[in-house]
């Protein structure tokens, strides 16, 4: 069901959807490169979780969901077998190169993953919220830019 929903909402993105069983439960791990943002995928996939966890009281709770099954007119109450759904968006080497190019264009500075940059001197504040961080490593900046600058369109194999 998750694969079907992801294909419907993000037809140009290839997702890896893998289930894992372990003592006390199971989970589904979803990963992809570039494409939609993690919160967009979470909005679709998290509803397939069969449980929730409250860390304040160390309690795992199970719950049912309502879905309209193929061919049905009314919702059916179901319990999804996977307790949790985890998502992980990766940045491809090609997309990172685009982001590095954009970083260097905006800042006029040479990029380095391990270099710290004073954000006030970079001109990056014009590209979204930086949470008041005065300095960030290059790798942190590229990660943040991946949420602000969408990748150039590319064909999906």
Secondary structure, DSSP 8 states (H G I E B T S, - for coil): -HHHHHHHH-TT--EEEEEEEETTEEEEEEEEESSS-HHHHHHHHGGG-SEEEETTTTEEEE--EEE--TT-SS-EEE--S-SEEEEEEE--HHHHHHHHHHHHHHH-S---TT-EEEGGGTTGGGGS--TT-SEEEHHHHHHHHHHHS--------
